[in-house]
Amino acid sequence: MTKTKSRPTTKASKPKDSANGTVANGDVLTLDEAAAYLRVSTDDVLQMIKAQDLPGRKFGAEWRFCRAAIQDWLSQPPKRGILRHFGRIKDDPYAEEMLRNIYKERGRPEVPDAEEK
């Protein structure tokens, strides 16, 4: 009788960590999963994407979030004040006038003199 070699069984490989740029199973979250993870509503998550730069990607109509990116985002201090609005100010037709008035009220020039440096 001839013996046949049995084929080695292959286990489904589990995705690797971020060492090679991929993420492990469970590290990519849907909108509902991200909302549950953050313990907020899905509407709140969508608002945080726009207003607070919550990291996420939209694929067609579906949102995906990396759990590690959410954790990193949570560990950072929130953007406050004028810093959050820099991109919006450049297109504001009243921005230059407001800036002139601010400096005028402070009683100093917009650009410091070379001697003051």
C-alpha positions as CSV (number, residue, x, y, z in Angstrom):
1,M,0.0,0.0,0.0
2,T,1.2,3.5,-0.8
3,K,1.1,6.1,1.8
4,T,0.0,9.5,0.9
5,K,1.2,12.5,2.8
6,S,-1.5,14.5,4.5
7,R,-1.6,18.2,3.9
8,P,-0.6,20.3,6.8
9,T,-3.5,22.1,8.3
10,T,-3.2,25.9,8.1
11,K,-4.8,28.1,10.7
12,A,-6.4,31.3,9.5
13,S,-3.7,33.9,10.2
14,K,-4.7,36.6,12.7
15,P,-4.0,40.1,11.5
16,K,-0.9,41.5,13.0
17,D,-0.4,44.5,15.2
18,S,0.5,47.9,13.9
19,A,4.1,46.8,13.4
20,N,3.5,46.4,9.7
21,G,0.7,49.0,9.4
22,T,-2.2,46.6,9.8
23,V,-4.5,46.4,12.8
24,A,-5.7,43.4,14.8
25,N,-9.3,42.2,14.7
26,G,-11.5,44.3,16.8
27,D,-9.3,47.4,16.5
28,V,-11.3,48.8,13.6
29,L,-14.7,50.0,14.8
30,T,-17.9,51.0,13.0
31,L,-19.8,54.1,13.9
32,D,-22.0,52.2,16.3
33,E,-19.0,50.5,17.9
34,A,-17.1,53.8,18.3
35,A,-20.1,55.4,19.9
36,A,-20.5,52.4,22.3
37,Y,-16.7,52.6,23.1
38,L,-16.9,56.3,23.8
39,R,-20.3,55.8,25.6
40,V,-22.0,58.5,23.6
41,S,-24.6,58.6,20.8
42,T,-23.7,58.1,17.1
43,D,-24.8,61.7,16.5
44,D,-22.3,62.8,19.2
45,V,-19.5,60.9,17.4
46,L,-20.3,62.6,14.1
47,Q,-20.3,65.9,15.8
48,M,-16.9,65.1,17.5
49,I,-15.5,64.3,14.0
50,K,-16.3,67.8,12.8
51,A,-15.9,69.9,15.9
52,Q,-13.1,68.1,17.8
53,D,-11.1,66.3,15.1
54,L,-12.1,62.8,16.3
55,P,-10.0,60.6,13.9
56,G,-12.1,58.4,11.5
57,R,-12.4,57.5,7.8
58,K,-15.5,57.4,5.7
59,F,-15.8,54.6,3.1
60,G,-18.8,55.3,1.0
61,A,-21.5,55.8,3.5
62,E,-19.8,53.9,6.3
63,W,-17.5,55.3,9.0
64,R,-14.5,53.4,10.4
65,F,-12.4,54.2,13.4
66,C,-9.1,52.8,14.7
67,R,-9.4,52.0,18.5
68,A,-5.7,53.1,19.1
69,A,-6.4,56.4,17.3
70,I,-9.4,57.1,19.5
71,Q,-7.4,56.3,22.6
72,D,-4.6,58.7,21.4
73,W,-7.2,61.4,20.7
74,L,-8.7,60.9,24.1
75,S,-5.3,61.3,25.7
76,Q,-4.7,64.7,24.1
77,P,-5.9,68.0,25.6
78,P,-8.9,69.5,23.7
79,K,-8.2,72.3,21.3
80,R,-9.5,75.5,22.8
81,G,-10.2,79.0,21.8
82,I,-8.9,80.6,18.7
83,L,-6.6,77.8,17.8
84,R,-9.6,75.6,16.8
85,H,-10.8,78.3,14.4
86,F,-7.6,79.1,12.4
87,G,-8.8,77.6,9.2
88,R,-12.1,79.4,9.4
89,I,-10.6,82.8,10.0
90,K,-8.6,83.0,6.8
91,D,-11.9,83.2,4.8
92,D,-13.7,85.6,7.1
93,P,-14.2,88.9,5.3
94,Y,-14.2,90.8,8.6
95,A,-11.0,89.1,10.1
96,E,-8.6,91.9,9.1
97,E,-10.9,94.7,10.4
98,M,-11.4,92.8,13.7
99,L,-7.6,92.3,14.1
100,R,-6.9,96.0,13.5
101,N,-9.5,96.9,16.1
102,I,-8.0,94.4,18.6
103,Y,-4.6,96.0,18.2
104,K,-6.0,99.5,18.3
105,E,-7.8,98.7,21.6
106,R,-4.6,97.3,23.1
107,G,-2.7,100.5,22.0
108,R,0.1,98.8,20.2
109,P,1.0,98.3,16.5
110,E,0.1,95.1,14.7
111,V,3.7,94.4,13.8
112,P,6.3,95.1,16.6
113,D,9.0,97.6,15.7
114,A,12.4,96.2,14.9
115,E,13.8,98.0,18.0
116,E,11.4,96.3,20.4
117,K,12.8,92.9,19.5
